[in-house]
Amino acid sequence: MKLGKYAKLCLTAALVCGMVILPLNRIEAQAAEIIATVHGTVASGTTSDLLRLSTKEGEMQIKLDSGTDTSGCKILLPDSKVSVSVSHGSDGYLHAVKLSGDVQTPSTTLDSSTSASVTGTIGSKSKGDIICFKTPQGEMEIKLDPTTNLSGCSVLVADKTYTIVCVRGSDAYMHAVSISDGASSEGTGSSDTNYTGITPAPASPVGVSTSTVTGKVTGDTKENLLYLSTGNGVMQIVIDNNTDSRNGIVLTPGNKLSVSVYRGSDAYMHAATIFAGKDGNKASVDTSSVSTVTGTVGSKSNENLLYLSTSYGEMELKLDAVSSVNNLKVLVSGKKVTVTCARGDDAYMHALSITGS
């Protein structure tokens, strides 16, 4: 009888010990889930499902899944530095538990008075904090900042479609304010459906509500009046002192534009902002030796290249290094201008400043 009681007592003690030890074992199993933290740079070929990480020991392939914590780093563009906590997966791959990136301090002043919303695909040439963004109108170069809002996307990888709201910075780059997956759901008003890749956000420097129209510049356009051929016909849009044309200064025939407009007291539609797609390529320019030329704007000019007709012939001047524009709002065919320029390492002459005559 005493032996039976002793056996029951031992069994009870064993059960109590098991209940105490079991949670500890579970905690140890969860802690062992992360087997290592690896550091490196993102390699080309990274997708939203697979991170290719270049480390000192070689390239690692790490799976990204729904359980990956990307709150500490969503930018997975080539050359971006990232730290990854990894675990073993049942599929034989390492799986990312958590991503962490470098925290930087903003060093550029952003002009948030006007913004543009563009939809496109991140190009494979994107690296670090520079996005080469492919839109139907051309390739843009957009900078990422520590303050860029990435809550609307899972991770940022090449060859995937995003919508980016951007503003101009004091360094002359467009800077990403926010990025979201896929196409924007915002309405754009009357538009030419062939050119919906560039859609300025409804922001206006004059403090009024705007709608957006897209289309091509026609040959009737003047410095103060834009004729825009859209899917609904040709619109006449006034360009005035309030128009922000920094992102769409060249208004020669055939150029594709997106314009945020509002109705003025004169019954005309007025341009609040003008936006055109721009080539993201930038050359190194030797500003130690500059030249000044005067001529008229050629009709073949676009947002990337100014064809300037001078007394010595036609010059081709790239517009990627322009830092100042004076005494004019837009460039139209036949406009007389004086351009300060310098040679770049791509053998082109690059415009540094443009002044209207």
Secondary structure, DSSP 8 states (H G I E B T S, - for coil): -HHHHHHHHHHHHHHHHHHHHHHHHHHHHHHTT--EEEEEEE-TT--SSEEEEEETTEEEEEE--TT-EEEE--B--TT-EEEEEEEE-TTSSEEEEEEEE------S-EEEEEEEEEEEEE-TT-BTTEEEEEETTEEEEEE--TT-EEEE-S-B-TT-EEEEEEEEETTS-EEEEEEEESS-----SS--GGGTTEE--S--TTSS--EEEEEEE-TT-BTTEEEEEETTEEEEEE--TT-EEEE--B--TT-EEEEEEEE-TTSSEEEEEEE---------EEEEEEEEEEEEE-TT--SSEEEEEETTEEEEEE-TT--EEES-S-B-TT-EEEEEEEEETTS-EEEEEEEE-
